[in-house]
């Protein structure tokens, strides 16, 4: 993908992403509604994404890599507001620094029974991250091409049960589960962009 700048990128992404309002209205299996932000930024011609590595001592999804996000609070105006609030709480990304350009297909989580609504936001590069000490071990800025190149089906073990699943690996960063499914959706949509 070789966009011609910030405005061009926003317009091109909107061509292939779901409308955020329409995406938030989609029904997906899950007991609890949640939202994540998929923050994208350009360095030169390379599109990057921001992910978090969760702390190892958390009760759920310990040590996993995910997008900033969480469950919807009653005071959130909608799921888009949830994604923006959670990104601010988890990594210090100010909501007014995010241009929400679209959404991905909502994704259910298997183990925790969440209905996760991913919203794609364009941000400026060079952010100063402030990870929430209680849940975020690290903030990762990864080139999308490196993630794509690191794709593979891998055998994993969860709670003593072996299974094969889609994964993305960059260096020692392993992305799998709902986050990997969201990345696959993003890659499919980016592939539809005209060169």
N, C-alpha and C positions, 0 to 999 in steps of 0.2 A: 504494500500500500504506500503510495507516494502522494500524500495530500499536499495541497499548495498553501497551507497555512491554517491558522486556528478557525477562521470562518468557513473555509472550504471543508475542513474536517467535520465541523458541526453539521453542515448541510449534507455532506456525504453520509455521515452516520445516520442522520434522520431518514435517509432513503431506505435503510435496511433494518432499522430498529422498530420495535413496536411503539405505538404512542403510549406515553406513560399513564394517561388517564384510562385508556382502554385496557392496558395491561393490568392495572390495579383492580379492574372490575372482573377479570377472569377468575373462574372457579378452579381451584386446585385442591387435591386431597391434602388434608392436614388439619389437626385440631387447633393449632395456634398460628395466627398470621404473624409474619415477620417480613422485614425488608432489609436488603443490603444495597450498598452503593458500590458500583463498579467504576472507580475513578480512572480515567484515561488521560494521558498527556503525551505530547510530542517532544522528543529530543531529536533535532534535525528532522529526518524523514521517518524515524523509528517510533512507533506507537508503543507506549509503556502502560502498565497497569499497576495499581497499588493494592497490595494484599496485606493481611496481618498474620503473624504466627501467634496463636493463642498460648497462654502460659501452660506449663506442664502440670500444674497443680489444680487446674480447674476440674470441676465435676463432670462437665459435658464438653466433648470435642477438645480434650486436653492436647496441647501441642500441635493441633491441626492448623493448616493454612486456610484462611477464608477471606472473604471480602468483609470490610467493616459493616456491621449491621446487628440486628437483634429484633426481639419481639415488639409488636406494636403496643404502645402505651395508650390508655384512654384519652390522654390530653393531646395526642398526635392528631392533627387535622385529617391526615390520610396516610397511606403507606409511603408516599414520596417524602412526607415530613418525617416519618420514622427513619427512613434511610439516611436523610440528611442529619437528623439529630444523633443517630448512632455513630455516624462518621465523625461528627464533632466530638462526641463523648469518647470514642475509642482512639482516634488518632489526631484530634485537634484540628480537623479540617473545617473551616468556617463555611456554613451553608451558603453565604453570599459569594463564596469563591468557587462555587460549583454551577456549571451550566448544564442542567438536566437535558440531555439531548434525546433520550428515549429509554426503552426498557427491553429486557429479555423475557423469554418465556418463564412464567412462574414455575418453581421447582419444589417438589415435596422432599422432605428429608425422611429417611427410612427409620432410623433409630429414635429420633426425637419427635417425630410426627408434626413437623412444622410445615406450613405452606409459605415458602420464601419467594418474595417478589423482588427481583433484581432491577435496579434503576441505573442507567449508564449516565455518568456525568463527565464532562470535560473540565479539566482543571489546568492550572498553570504549572509548569515544571518548577523544580527548586523549592518545594515546600519545606518548612521546618516542622517536622512531625512531633507531636506530644502524645506518645502512647499512654493509654490509661494503665497505670501500674497494676491495677487489680485483675486485668484480663489480657492485656496485650504484651507479649514478650518482645516482639519486634515488628516494625513496619517495613515491608518489602516493596521495592520498586523494580519490577521485572519487565524486560522487553517482551512484547507479545510474541515476537518471532522465536525467541529462546524458549518460551513455553510451548509453542507449537512444535518446535524441533524436538522437545523433550517428551512428546506424547508416546505412550505405550500402554498396552494392556499388561497389568502386573498381577501376580498372585500376592494376596495380602492376608493377614490374619487379624480378625477382630473378635475379641472375647472368646478366643479359642476356636473360632470357626474360619476355615480357609475359604477364600473367594477370589475370583478374578474380576478386575474392574479397570476402567479407563483412568489413566493417571497422566500427570504432566510433571516432569522433573527438571529443575534448573539448579545446578550445583547440588547442594544437599537439601533443597526445598522440594518437598513432595506434595503435590496438590491432587486430591482425589475426592470422591463423594459428590455432594451437591455442588461444590465449587467447581469441580472438574466438569460437571454437566453444564453449568453456566458458561464456563470457558468454551466448551464445544459449541454451544449455541452462538456465542459471540463470534467464534472463528467461522462458523457456517455463514453467518450474516456478513462478515467482512469479505468473505469469498465472493459474495454477490456484487460487490462494488466493481464498477467498470474500471479498468486500468487507466 
